[in-house]
Amino acid sequence: MGYSKEIYRLAQQELDRRRNTARDTAEKHQAEIYSAIPRIREIQKELADSGLRAVQAAIYGGPNSPQALSSLRIKNQALQMERVKLLESARLPADFLEVHYTCPKCQDTGYIINRRCECLEKLLRRFAYRQVSESGGLGECRFENFLLSYYPDIPNQDGKIPRKIMAGILNSCQEYARNFLPNGESLLFRGHTGLGKTHLSLAIAYEAIEKGYGVYYASSQRLLDKLQAKQFQRQAKEDTDYQEMAENCDLLILDDLGAEYSTNFTVAALQNLINVRLTESRPTIVSTNLNTSMLTERYGERSVSRLLCSYRAFTFCGDDIRMIKRMEH
Ligand SMILES: [Zn+2]
């Protein structure tokens, strides 16, 4: 699966907007020039008529059709020259009356025959990342702006140096993103709030999206709200199927597992989601503030041991960066 329906809708909307703007501008130019230089309207009409006659000559053929076509061509060239001169005299470019598309290759339709145009690919990536980072609520999170200097370089009470540990985690995440595959490993980010778990998840998301993979990011609370709404059909006309998207996207990022309001439904839905993705070998990045015993208490031993055995786990350490940043301001 690539992008969600919503992302396609946004990209299509942008293409429609570009196309309409290009056509409206051309129409406006036409109206302006017709009132300023009426001869141009006549030229346009003659060109359209001779175009039609050329098509007829080409289709119906006949003994005189080669001569007819060549005289039409000569007449067309003369008309076009006249139009250029008239535009020049009004200090306007020769292509003033043409439609200027943002992407001339696909004329802002997004497709070249049946293939997606580069401009559409670019739009899809842009909207996908915007959606992901907006739901992350952290703005632009990249590897480049993940600052190791926020992590202490003196040993903590466990004798570990946070900066060194985090440098290793950063490195592994960069490598993971660089080699990302939609049947690759799943990751588990553990540690207290404000240690950069969401930041690194979003940095991986950015790179996967850049490679054209479909990424769905949600906090566990938000995703469960969506799934629950669907369950009780409160959103019958919802155009995005969140369950389908969460199960089938190339990379699912489930942020803040354990912070959701817990019910039998939420526990079962999360167990199901994690199982489906493991069975189908689709990668998931789960981040959580909870330790193993708290996770077990919530989701049961079987699910938690599955999570711990099948996911590659990283334990983040250091001091709460959000607090440090707040104190700096
Ligand atoms: Zn294009």
Boltz pocket constraint, residues with backbone or C-beta under 6 A from the ligand:
constraints:
  - pocket:
      binder: B
      contacts: [[A, 103], [A, 104], [A, 105], [A, 106], [A, 107], [A, 108], [A, 109], [A, 110], [A, 111], [A, 117], [A, 118], [A, 119], [A, 120]]
      max_distance: 6.0
